[in-house]
Amino acid sequence: MDMLLVLPIVIPFSMGIICIATWGQRQLHRLIALAGTSSLLLIASLLLLTVQQDGPISTEVGNWPAPFGIVIVADLFSAIMVMMAALMGFCVVLFSFGSIDPQRERFGYYPSILFLLMGVCGAFLTGDLFNLYVWFEVMLISSFVLLGMGGERAQLEGAIKYFALNLLISAFFLSAVGILYAITGALNMADLSLKLQTVKQPELVPVVAVLFLVAFGIKAAAFPFFFWLPASYHVPPVAVTTLFSGLMTKVGVYAMIRVFTLLFTQQVGYTHGLILVIAGFTMVTGVLGAMAQYDFRRLLSFHIISQIGYLLMGLGLYTVTSLAGTIFFMVHVIIAKSALFLVSGIAQRVGGTYDLKKLGSFYRGYPLLAVLFVLPAFSLAGIPPLSGFWAKLVLIRAGLETDQYLIVLVALVVSVLTLYSMTKIWAEAFWKDSPTYHEADIEQAVEAIPRRDYRLMLLPLVLLASLTLLIGLIAEPVMNLALEAAAQLRNPDLYLQAVLGNGVRP
């Protein structure tokens, strides 16, 4: 079990080091990255099965007992997130084989992805707040390299904005950790969960909670801290954007869920009520921004923001049902949104642009690509029987059960507007005639992309689109898993016992 907890961090780290040791060997880096992400996917699957059968597990690094040493811990929620990180890493690496230029591949593209996966898995598995900050910094360094790699003006501008905002995150995060340590003398999250119940200065707890909310809200691109995302996510290669879309903002949401279910549960009416308000505004601003866009990637980037609102909605409602809806929605949106970004990348390779007004005729020229767009697009809009329908249904049911009718209305309206955005992409890129070339040219357009590269780009897209359909068709076992994970979050006794041992409750 100890190895299962450590390997999701060790595998991408060791593979990244091997890539650095063989610098410039493009083909070798491809093999190493594929081997690393495949191994990570296998280990993540075993970790998820183990945690589902045996409950939360933990290990102490260096044999220093908790709460004094570094703890790596996995409950069902974190195991699910590690699984999703591994899946996204595997799909992005496959897509990169057909889309990333040789210069980036030779100069550190794959080790940067591997180190980013290491940071993401570390953030999901850490058991204390300071090490969560450390893993945030690992992700920041790797993502900054990936954003700036290529040296184009737009990339450097986006990378600088991204880096500056993440420095602000670090300031809020470290301030919150410092205050929390001053009033409790602890950094281990399980230990903090107990000590915050009897803290001598309870008036400081809401202040610290708001600082964490701001720090993680910026990371998650929640309202009103979302402005950095559409300014930076559309500038790197689409494979990098897909990885960021699937994982980076979700790490912020994960951290928010972790601290506001384990630590800050003393004044739920205040803290979680504030989260619910932020969720509503995040949904609305994200979808309105998407409706105004005609750049394929910028439109999808704004939809990242609106979907974050649904994730925060479940946390704000703070019931087992709503948290299960958030977890189900997390799995759904990572898969569906990543598939849509991959579609945009293929569309750009074929049409030469991300401008929807300059694209067209893909439905006739690329019927398979059209199907692979429709599945995740309809899923994102919540059309049955796809995965997004069930995720939104559970969240709406949770809102009705808690009499939060306004947030339910917002969620329904935003879902309709999301469908409008998806139909706009369909009408512009797939249905209308292309303004740049005739229908006869469509059949020959793919020749501009080597057949092998085209198939490599389609392979992960087929996998992700199939998953969003499959999850919708077999929603019950996925929802049962989400309910079990939500029950552990809502009642963290098993988590506390895994970290601190039996008898931890006073």
ROSEZA-123089 format. One record per residue: x, z, y of N, C-alpha, C, O in turn. Coordinates in steps of 0.1 Angstrom, whole numbers, plus 2048, in hexadecimal, padded with zeros to 3 digits. Example, Ala and Ser with C-alpha at 12.3 -4.5 7.8 and 13.67 -1.06 7.14 Angstrom:
# residues 2
88484E7C787B84E7D388484E7DF88E8557DF
8808477EA8898477F588184F80088685080B
END
This chain:
# residues 506
8088007F480080080080980080D8057F9816
81480880C81D8088188227FA81B8237F6826
8257F281082A7E58128207DC8188227D3821
8137DD8148087D58198067D78288037CE82F
8097E482D8087E783B8147E18438127DD84F
81F7E183D82C7DD84582E7CE8448327C884E
82A7C883982D7B98388267B084382D7A6847
81A7B38478157AA85281D7AA85F81C7A1867
8267B486082F7B486C83D7AF8688437A786F
8417B285C84E7AE85784F79F854859799857
84579A84E84578C84A84878285685177B856
83F78386184277A86C84F77D873855774879
85378A87485F78D87A86B787873874781879
86B78986687778485E87777585E88276F85F
86C76E85D86B76085E87075B86C87775086D
86C76287687075E88387F75F88588675788B
88576A87F89476C88089B7608788A575B87D
89575C86D89B75186589B74586D8A473D86D
89074287488F73687D89A7378888A072C88B
89C74288E8A67438988B47418928BD73B899
8B67468868C37448808C673587C8D173187A
8BB72D87B8BD71F8788B87178848B170D882
8BC71B88F8B771589C8B970589C8C4700898
8AF6FE8A08B06F08A18AC6E88958AB6DC895
8AA6EF88A8A66E987D8976E787D8906F0877
8926DC8828846DA88487C6DB8778726E2876
8806D386D8796D38608796E085986F6E4853
8856E785A8866F485387D6FE85A877706853
87C6FD86787370686F86570486A85D70E869
8616F88688536F58638516FC856846703854
85A6FB84D85870183F85871084085071783A
86171684986172484A85472985084F73384C
84F72285B84372686183772685782E72E857
83671B85082B71984682C72483B82272A837
83972783683A73182C83773F83283074782B
83B74283E83874E84582975184782475C844
82274784C81474884F80C749842802750841
81074183780974182A80B74F82480175581F
81775582581976281F81276C82780C776821
81176B83480977583C7FB7748387F477F838
7F57688367E77678327E576D8257DA774823
7EE76C81B7EC77280E7ED78280F7E478880A
7F67878167F87958187EC79B8207E77A681C
7E779482A7DB7998317CF7998287C77A282A
7CE78F81F7C27908167C379C80D7B97A280A
7CF79E8087D17AA7FF7CE7B78077C97C1801
7D37B88137D07C481B7C27C681D7BD7D181C
7BA7BB8207AC7BD8237A57C181679C7CA817
7A87BC80B7A27C07FE7A57CF7FB79D7D67F6
7B27D37FD7B67E07FB7AF7EA8037AA7F57FE
7AE7E78107A77F18197987F18167927FC818
7927E68137847E680F7817EF8037777F5802
78A7EE7F97887F67ED78C8057EF78580E7EA
7978087F679D8157F679A81C80379E828804
79581680D79481C81A7A081B8237AA81481E
7A082082F7AC81F8387B98248327B882E82A
7C481D8347D182282F7DB82283A7D981B844
7E582A8397EF82B8437FD82E83D7FE833831
80782C84481582F84081D83484C819830858
82783C84A82F84285583C83C85584483D84B
84083686084D82F86185883A86285784286B
86383985A86E84285B86B850856873859858
86085284E85C85E84885A86A85285A87584F
85786685F85387086984487286883C86886A
83F87D86483087F86282887D86F82D88187A
81C87886D81387787980F88687D80E88F874
80D88888A80C87E89581987C89C8198768A7
82588089683187F89E83987289C83F86D8A5
83786C89083E86088D83685389082A854894
83C84888E83583B89082C839883831839878
81F83688681683487B81082687B80D821885
81082086F80981386D7FD8168657FE81B85A
7F181286A7E58168637DB80A8637DB80286D
7D48088597CA7FD8587BD8038537BC808848
7B280285B7A580485679F7F68547A67EC856
7927F585178C7E884E78C7DF85A78E7D2858
78A7E486678A7DB8727987D58747997C9876
7A27DD8747AF7D88767B47CE86B7BB7C486E
7B07D185F7B37C88547AC7BA8567B27B0853
7A07BB85A7997AE85D7A07A68687A279A867
7A57AD8727AC7A787D7B97A18797BD79687E
7C07A88717CD7A386B7CA7968637D278C864
7BF79685C7BB78A8547B977E85D7BD77385A
7B27818687AE7768717BB7718787BD76587A
7C477A87B7D17768817D976D8787DF76387C
7D977186B7E07698617DA75B8607E175185F
7CD75B85F7C674E85E7C974586A7CB739868
7C874A8767CB7428827D973D8827DC732886
7E374687E7F174287E7F37368747FA72C877
7ED7378697EE72C85F7E871F8647EE715862
7DC72086A7D571486F7DD70D87A7DF70187B
7E27158837E971088F7F670A88B7FA700890
7FD71088180A70A87C8076FC87680F6F3878
7FD6FB86E7F96EE8687F66E48737FB6D9872
7EE6E887D7EB6DF8887F76DB88F7F86CF894
8006E489180D6E18998156D689281C6CF899
8156D688581D6CB87E8196BD8838216B4883
80C6BB8878086AE88B8076AC89A8046A189E
8096B78A18066B68B08126BB8B98126B68C4
81B6C38B48266C88BD8316BE8BD8356B98B3
8376BC8C98426B28CA84F6B88C48506C48C4
8586B08BF8646B58B986D6BD8C28746C68BD
86D6BB8CF8756C38D88716D28D78796DB8D7
8646D58D885F6E28D78626E88CA8666F48C9
8616E08BF8636E58B28726E98B08756F38A9
87B6E28B68896E58B588D6F18BD8976F88BA
8866F48C888A6FE8D188170B8D187D7108DC
87E70F8C587871D8C486971E8C38647298C5
8627138C18537138C084E71C8B58467258B7
8537198A984E72189D85372F89D84B738899
85F7338A08627418A185A7488AB8577548AA
8577428B684E7488C084074B8BB83B7568BE
83B7428B382E7448AD82F7508A38267588A2
83975089B83B75B89183D768898837772893
8447698A38467768AA83977A8B08367868B1
8317708B58247738BA81B7798B08147838B2
81B7738A481377989981778789580F78F892
82478989682A7978938247A189D81F7AB899
82479D8AA81E7A68B48107A88B380B7B38B4
80879E8AF7FA79F8AD7F77A88A17EE7B18A3
7FD7A68967FB7AF88A7FF7BD88D7F97C7889
80A7BF89580F7CC8988047D38A18027DF89F
7FE7CC8AA7F47D28B37E87D68AB7E27E18AD
7E47CE8A17D97D28987DB7DE88F7D27E588B
7E87E088B7EB7EA8817F17F78877F380087F
7F57F78937FC8038987F280F8997E680D89B
7F781B8987EF8278987F182F8A57EB83A8A6
7FA82A8AE7FB8328BA7FC8298C77FF81D8C6
7F982F8D27F78278DE8038218E38038168E8
80E8298E381B8238E981F8178E182480D8E7
81E8178D482280C8CC8188008CE81C7F58CC
80C8038D18037F88D58087F18E18087E58E2
80D7F98EB8137F38F78207EB8F38217E08F8
8287F08EA8347E88E582F7DB8DF8367D08E2
8257DB8D78217CE8D181B7C58DB81C7B98DA
8147CA8E580F7C28F081B7BB8F781A7AF8FA
8267C28F98327BB8FF8387B18F683D7A68FB
8387B38E983D7A98E083479C8E183A7918E1
82779E8E181E7928E382178C8F082077F8F1
8237938FB82578E90883178590883177A90E
83C78A9038497829038477758FB84A76A900
8417768EF83F7698E78357608EE8387548EE
82A7658F382075C8F982675690682274A909
82E75D90D83475791A83D74C91683D74191D
84574D90B84D74290784573690384872B906
83A7388FB83272D8F782B72690282971A902
82772E90C82072891882A720920826715925
83672492284071D92A84871292384E70A92A
84771291684F70990E84B6FA91283F6F7910
8546F29168526E591A8566E39298596D892D
8556EE93185A6ED93E8526E59488576E2953
8456E194583D6DA94E8386E39598376EF957
8366DD9658326E59718266ED96E8256F9971
81B6E796880F6EE9668116F995C80B70495D
81A6F795281C70294882370D94E82071994C
82D70B95783571695D82C71E96682D72A967
82371796D81971D97681072696E80E732972
80B72196380272995B809735955804740953
81673395081D73D94A820749954820754950
82374596082674F96A81A75896D81B76496E
80E75196F8027589717FF7629657FB76D967
80175D9597FE76494D80877094C80377B949
81476E94F81E77994E81B78495981D78F956
81877F96581578997080979296C80A79E96F
7FF78C9677F37949637F679D9587F17A8958
7FF79994F8027A294480B7AE94880B7B8943
8137AB95381A7B79598117C195F8137CD95E
8067BC9657FB7C596A7F57CD95E7F27D9960
7F27C69537ED7CD9477F67D89447F27E3941
8037D594380D7DF93F80D7EB94880E7F7944
80B7E995580B7F495F7FF7FD95C80080995C
7F37F795B7E77FF9587E880694B7E5812949
7ED7FF9417EE8049337F88109337F481B92E
80480F93980D81A93980982694180B83193E
80282394C7FC82E9547F283694C7F284294C
7E982F9457DF83593D7E683D9327E284992F
7F083892B7F783F9207FE84B9267FD85691F
80484A93180B85593780286193A80586C937
7F685E9417ED8689447E786E9377E687B936
7E486692D7DF86B9217E887491A7E587F914
7F587191A7FF87991480188691C803891916
8008869298018929317F689C92E7F98A892E
7EA89792B7DF8A19297DD8A491B7D68AE918
7E389D9117E18A09037EE8A38FC7EE8AA8F2
7F989D90080689F8F98068978ED80E89A8E4
7FE88C8EC7FE8848E07FD8758E37F88728EE
80286D8DA80085E8DB7FA8588CF7F584D8CF
7FB85F8C37F585B8B77E685A8B97E08648BD
7DF84F8B67D184D8B97C88578B17BE85C8B6
7CC8598A57C486289D7C58718A27BB8788A3
7D18758A67D38828AC7CC8838BA7C688D8BD
7CC8788C17C58788CE7B68798CD7B08808D5
7B18738C27A38748C079E8838BF7938868C3
7A688B8B97A38998B77A68A18C479D8A98C8
7B189E8CA7B58A68D67AC8A38E27AB8AC8EB
7A78978E379F8948EF79189C8EF78A89C8F9
78E8A18E37818A98E27838B78E97798BD8EC
78F8BB8EA7918C98EF79B8C98FA7A28D38FD
79D8BE9017A78BD90C7A38C79177978C991A
7AD8CC91E7AB8D69287A78D09367A28D793E
7AA8C39377A68BC94479D8B19407A08A5942
7908B393C7878A993878389F94377F894941
7858A395078289A95B78B88F95C788885962
7978909567A188595679E87A94B7A386F94C
79687E94179487593678D86893B79185D937
78286994377B85C94778585395078484794F
78E85A95779785295F7A184A9567A383E959
7A685194C7AF84A9427A783F93B7AC834939
79A84293879283893179182B939792820934
78F82D94678D82194F79A81995079A80D951
7A68209507B381A9517B58119447B9806945
7B18169397B280F92C7A880392D7AB7F8928
79C8059327937FB9337987EF93C7967E3939
79E7F29477A47E89507AF7E19497B07D4949
7B87E89427C47E293B7BF7D89307C47CD930
7B77DD9287B27D591D7A87CA9217A77C091B
7A17CD92C7987C393279F7B793779A7AC936
7AB7B993D7B37AE9427B87A69367B779A936
7BD7AD92C7C27A79207B779E9197B9794914
7AA7A491979F79D91279979391B79078B916
79D79192879778893178878B934780782934
78579893577779D93877579D94777F79D94F
76879C94B76579D9597697AA95F7687B4958
76F7AA96B77379F97478179B97378779697D
78779D96779679A96679978D95E7A478C959
78F78495E79077895579876C95C79B763955
79A76D96979E7619707AC75B96C7AE74F96E
7B47639657C175E9617C07559557C874C953
7B575794D7B574F9407B37409427BB73893D
7A873C94A7A772D94B7B27279547B471B954
7BA72F95B7C572A9627D272895A7DB72295E
7D272E94E7DE72D9467DC7279387E5721932
7D07299327CE7259247CD7169227CF711917
7CB70E92D7C970092B7D76F892D7D76EC92C
7E26FF9307EE6F89337F86F69277FF6EC927
7F86FF91D8026FC9127FC6F29087F06EE909
8036EE8FD7FE6E58F37F16EC8ED7F06F88EC
7E86E48E87DC6E98E37DD6F38D77D56FC8D5
7E86F18CF7EA6FA8C47ED7088C97E87128C4
7F47098D47F77168DB7EA71C8E17E77288DF
7E37148E87D67188ED7CD71D8E27C67288E4
7CC7178D77C471B8CC7C87298C77C07318C4
7D572B8C57DA7388C17D77438CB7D374E8C7
7D97408D87D574A8E27C674C8E27C27588E3
7BE7428E17B07448E17AB74C8D57A37558D7
7B174A8CA7AD7518BE7B27608BD7AB7688B7
7BD7638C47C37708C27C67788CE7C37848CE
7CB7728D97D077A8E47C57828EB7C778F8EC
7BA77C8EF7AF7848F57A978D8EB7A47988EF
7A978A8DE7A37928D47AB79F8D27A57A98CE
7B879E8D47C07AB8D37BB7B48DE7BA7C08DC
7B87AF8EA7B37B88F57A67BE8F17A37CA8F3
79D7B68EB7907BB8E67927C68DB78B7D08DB
79B7C28D279E7CC8C77A27D98CC79E7E48C8
7AC7D98D67B17E58DB7A67ED8E27A57F98E2
79D7E68E97927ED8F07897F38E67847FF8E8
7857EC8DB77D7F28D17837FE8CB77D8088C8
7907FD8C87978088C27978158CA79381F8C5
79A8148D779B8208DF78D8258E378C8318E5
78381C8E47768218E876D8248DC7618278DE
7728248D076B8298C57738358BF76D83E8B8
7808368C17888418BC78B84B8C678C8578C3
78E8488D27938518DC7888558E67858618E8
78284C8ED77984E8F976B84E8F57648448F8
7668588EE7588588E97528658EF7478698EA
75886B8F97528788FE74787590873D87D908
74886A90F73D86791A73985991873C850920
73285690C72E849908725842913726836915
71C84A91871384492271A83E92E716834934
72684493272D83F93D73783493973682893E
73F83692F74A82C92B744820925747815929
73B82291B73581791472A81091C72880491A
72481792571B81192E72280793771D7FC93A
72E80B93C73680394473A7F693D73A7EB942
73E7F89307427ED9287377E39267397D7926
72A7E892571F7E092371C7D792F7197CB92E
71E7DD93B71C7D69487277CB9487247BF94C
7337CE94573E7C494573B7B993C73E7AD93E
7367BC9307327B29267287A892C72A79C92A
71E7AD9327147A393871A79A94271878E942
7227A094B72879795673278E950734782954
73979294574378993F73C77D938741772939
73178093172A77592B72676A93672875E934
72076F94171A76694B72575E952724752953
72F76595773975E95F74175495674474995A
74375894974A74E94074274293E74873793F
73574393B72D73793872B72F94472A723943
72973595072772D95C73472696073371A964
73F72C95E74C72596074D71995775270E95B
74971B94A74A7109407417049447456F8943
73570794972B6FD94C7316F495872D6E8959
7396F996073E6F196B74A6E996874F6E1970
74F6EA95C75C6E39587596D59517506D394A
7636CC9547636BF94C7716BD9467736B3940
7796C79477866C793F7836CE93177E6D9931
7856C79267826CC9197876DA9177806E3913
7946DC91979A6E99167966F49217946FF91D
7946F092D7906FA9377826FF93477F70B936
7796F693076C6F992C76C70392076570E921
77470091677570A90B77C71790F778721909
78571691878B72391D78172C924782738922
77872692C76E72F93276573492775F73F929
76372D91C75A73291276173E90A75A746904
76E73E90A77574A90577075690C76D761906
76F75591976B76092175C76591E75A77091C
75375B91D74575E91A74476590D73B76E90B
74B76090374A7668F57507748F574C77C8ED
75A7778FD75F7858FE75478E90275379A8FE
74B78990B73F79290F7377969037327A2902
73578D8F972D7918ED73479C8E572E7A58E0
74279B8E47497A58DD7487B38E47477BD8DD
7497B28F17487BF8F97397C58F87377D18F9
7307BC8F77227C08F67207CA8EA71A7D48EB
7267C68DE7257CF8D372B7DC8D57267E78D0
7377DC8DC73E7E98DE7367F18E87357FE8E7
7307EB8F27287F28FC71C7F98F77188048FB
7157F28ED7097F88E770D8038DE70580D8DD
7188038D771E80E8D07158138C57138208C4
71080B8BD70A80F8B07118088A57197FF8A7
70E80D89971480688D7107F888C7187EF889
7037F588F6FF7E788F7067DE89970A7D3896
7077E38A570D7DB8B071C7D98AD7217CE8B0
7237E48A87317E28A57337D889A73D7D0899
72A7D989072A7CF8857287C188B72F7B7886
71F7BF89471D7B289B72A7AE8A272D7A28A2
7307B78A973D7B38B07487AF8A674E7A58A8
7497B589B7537B28917507A488A75879C889
7437A288773E79588274178A88C74677F889
73D78D89973F7838A374E7808A57527758A8
75778A8A47657888A576A77E89B77177589F
76678088F76A77688476576988876C75F887
75876888B75275B88E75975489A75C748899
75B75B8A575F7548B176E7508B07727468B6
7767588A97847548A778474689F78C73D8A3
77C74589577C73988D77672D89577C722896
76A72F89B7637248A176A7208AE76C7138B0
76F7298B67757258C378371E8C07867148C6
78A7238B679771C8B279470E8AD79C7058B1
78A70C8A57866FE8A17836F58AC7876EA8AC
77C6FA8B67796F28C27856EE8CA7876E38CF
78F6F78CB79B6F48D27A36E98CA7A96E08D0
7A36EA8BD7AA6E08B57A36D28B77AA6C88B7
7966D28B878F6C68BB7936C08C87956B48C9
7946C88D27996C38DF7A76BD8DE7AA6B48E5
7AF6C38D67BD6BE8D57BD6B08CE7C46A78D3
7B56AE8C47B46A18BE7AE6978C77B268B8C8
7A469B8CF79D6928D87A768E8E37A76828E7
7B06978E77BA6938F17C46898EC7C86808F3
7C868B8DF7D26828D97CC6748D87D366A8DA
7BF6738D57B96668D37B56608E17B86548E3
7AF6688EA7AB6638F67B56639027B365D90C
7BF66B9007CA66C90A7C76759157CE67691F
7BC67D9157B86869207AF69191A7A968F910
7AE69C9227A46A79207986A592978E6AD927
79869B93178D69993B78169393378268892E
77669A93276B69692A765689930760681929
76668793D76167B94376866E93F763663940
77567093B77D66593677D66392778465A922
77666B92077566A91276866490E75F662916
76666190175A65B8FC75B6548EF7666518EA
7506528E874F6498DC7556508D07566498C6
75865D8D075E6638C47556648B97596638AD
7486648BC73E6658B173E6598A873D65A89C
74064D8AE7416418A674F63F8A175063A895
7596428A876763F8A476C64A89A774647891
76765689C76C66289476166A88F75F676894
75866588674D66D88175067B87B74968587D
75C67C87476068886E76369287A76069E879
76A68E88476E69688F76169B8967606A689B
75769289774A69689D7436A189573E6AB89B
7436A088873E6AB8807456B88817406C3882
7536B788275B6C388375A6C989175D6D5893
7556C289B7526C78A87446CE8A77426D98AC
73A6C88A172D6CD8A272B6DA89B7246E38A0
7326DC8907316E98887356F589072D6FE892
7416F589674570189E73E7028AB73B70C8B0
73A6F68B17336F68BE7256FC8BC7227058C4
71E6F88B27116FE8B071270D8AC7097158AF
71D7108A471F71E8A17217268AD71C7318AE
7297218B672C7298C371F72B8CB71D7358D1
7167218CA7097238D16FF72B8CA6F572F8D0
70272F8BD6F97378B66EE7308AF6E37358AD
6F07248AA6E671C8A36E771F8946F271F88E
6DB72388E6DB7268806DE7198786DA70E87C
6E371B86B6E77278656F672A8666FC73185E
6FC72687170B72787370E73687670573E87A
71B73987672074787771C74D884718759885
71C74588F71974B89C70A75089D7087598A5
70174A8966F374E8966F275C8916EB765898
6F875F8866F776D8806FE7778896F978288A
70977488E71077D8977087818A370778C8A6
7027778AA6FA7798B56ED7808B16E87898B9
6E777D8A66DB7848A26DD7938A06D579A8A4
6E879789A6EB7A58986ED7AC8A56E87B78A7
6F47A68AF6F67AC8BC6E97AD8C36E77B78CA
6E17A38C36D47A38CA6CB7AE8C36C47B58CA
6CB7AF8B66C37B98AF6C87C78B46C07D08B6
6D57C98B56DB7D68B96D67D98C76D37E58CA
6D67CF8D06D17D18DD6C37D58DE6BF7DE8E6
6BA7CF8D66AC7D28D66AA7E08D06A17E88D5
6B27E48C66B07F18C06B47FD8CA6AE8088C9
6BD7FA8D36C18048DD6BA8028EB6BE8088F5
6B07F98EB6A87F68F76B07F19036AD7F390E
6BB7EA9006C37E390A6BE7D590C6C57CB908
6B27D39126AC7C69126B37BD91C6B37B1919
6B97C29266C07B99306CC7B292A6CD7A692B
6D47B99226E07B391C6DC7A99116E279F90F
6D07AC90B6CB7A39016C77969076CA78B902
6C07979136BC78B91A6C878391F6C877791E
6D278A9246DE7839286E577C91C6E977091E
6E57829116EC77C9056E47709016EA7668FD
6D77709016CF7648FD6D07599076D274D903
6D075C9146D275191E6DF74B91D6E173F91E
6EA75391C6F774E91B6F974590E70073B90E
6F27499046F27418F76EC7338FA6F27298F5
6E17329026DB7259056E571D90E6E671190C
6EB7239186F571C92070171891970770E91C
70572090E71071B90670D70F8FF7157058FD
70070E8FA6FB7028F36FC6F68FD7006EB8F9
6F86F89096F96EE9137076E991570A6DD916
7116F291671F6EE9177246E690B72B6DC90D
7206EA8FF7246E28F371D6D48F37246CB8EF
7116D38F770A6C68F87116BD9027116B1901
7166C390D71D6BC91772A6B591172D6AA914
7316BD90A73D6B89037396AD8FA73F6A28F9
72E6AF8F272A6A58E87266988F072A68D8EC
71E6998FA71968D902725686908725679908
72F68D90D73A68691574468190B74867590D
7496899027546858FA75067D8ED7586758E8
7456808E874167A8DB73666F8DB7376668D4
72C6718E47216688E472265C8ED71F6518E9
72665F8F972665490373164A90073B64D8F9
73063E90573B63490374763890B74563D917
75263590675E63990D76063091975E624918
76463692576662D93077462693077661E939
77C62A92778A62492778C61991D79661191F
78461991278760E90977960B901770613901
7796008FB76C5FB8F576B6018E77756068E1
7605FF8E175D6058D47675FF8C976B6068C0
76A5F28CB7735EC8C17815F28C17885F28B7
7845F88CC7925FE8CD79260C8C779C6118C3
7866128C578561F8BF78B6208B17936298AE
7896158A978E61589C79D61589B7A3619891
7A360F8A57B160E8A67B86198AD7C561B8AD
7B06228B47B662C8BC7BE6368B47C963B8B9
7B96398A87C06438A07CE63E89C7D7646898
7D063189C7DE62C8997E86318A27F463189F
7E46358AE7EE63A8B87F36488B37FE64C8B8
7EC64E8AA7F065B8A47F46578967ED65188F
80065B8928046598847FA65F87A7F566A87C
7F66588707EC65C8677EF66A8617E667285F
7FC66D85E7FF67A8597FD6858637F868F85F
80068286F7FD68C87A7EE68F87B7EA69A87D
7E768487B7D868587D7D268E8717CA696874
7D768B8657D169385A7D66A285B7CE6AB858
7E26A485F7E76B28617DF6B986C7DC6C586A
7DB6B28767D26B98807C46BB87B7BE6C587F
7BF6B28737B26B486E7B06BF8647A66C5863
7BB6C185C7BA6CB8517B66D98557AD6DE850
7BD6DF85F7B86EC8637AB6EC86A7A36F6869
7A76E187079A6E087778F6E086C7856E686D
7916D88617886D88567866E685077B6EB84D
7916ED84F7916FB84978970485278070B84D
78B70485F78470D86877570986976D712869
7726FC86A7646F886B75D6FC85E75170085F
7636FA85375D6FE84675A70D846750711840
76471584B76272384B75672885374F73184F
75572285F74972686873C72286173272A863
73C71785972F71485272E71E846723723844
73972083F73872983373473783772B73D830
73973D84273674A84672774B849720755847
72274084F71374085270B740846700746845
70F73883C70773782F7087438266FF74681F
71374A82771575781F71776382872076A827
70E76483270F76E83C70E77C83771478583D
70777E82C70478C82871179482471379F829
71A78E81B72679681872F7988247367A2825
73078E82D73879083973279B8427397A3848
72579B84371E7A584B7207B38457227BD84C
71F7B48387217C183172F7C68347317D2836
7397BD8347477C18377487C684574E7D0848
7417BF84F7417C385D73A7D085F73F7D9866
72F7D38577287DF8587317EB8537317F6859
7387E88487417F384374C7F684D75080284F
7527EB85375C7ED85E7577F586A75D7FD86F
74A7F186E7447F887974180787674380F87F
73D80A86A73B81886674882086774782B86B
75381A86476082186576382387476982D877
76081987C76381B88B75A82689175E82E899
74D82688D74482F89374683D88E743847895
74B83F88274E84C87C75C84B87775E84886B
76684F87F77484C87C77B857873787858872
77385F86B77986986378386385978E869857
78085885278885284979684E84F7A084F849
79584885B7A18448637A98508667B6850863
7A385B86A7AB86786D7B186D8617BD872862
7AA86D8567B087384A7BB86A8447C586F83F
7BA85D8467C58548417D28578497DD856844
7D185A8567DC85C85F7E186A85E7ED86C85D
7D887485F7DC8828617DB88A8547DF895853
7D488584A7D288C83E7C489283E7BD891847
7C18998327B489F8317B38AC83A7BD8B283E
7A78AF83D7A48BB8457A88BA8537AB8C4859
7A78AE8597AB8AC8677A08B08707A38B387C
7948B086C7898B48757888C38777898CA86D
7878C88837868D68857798DC8807778E8881
END
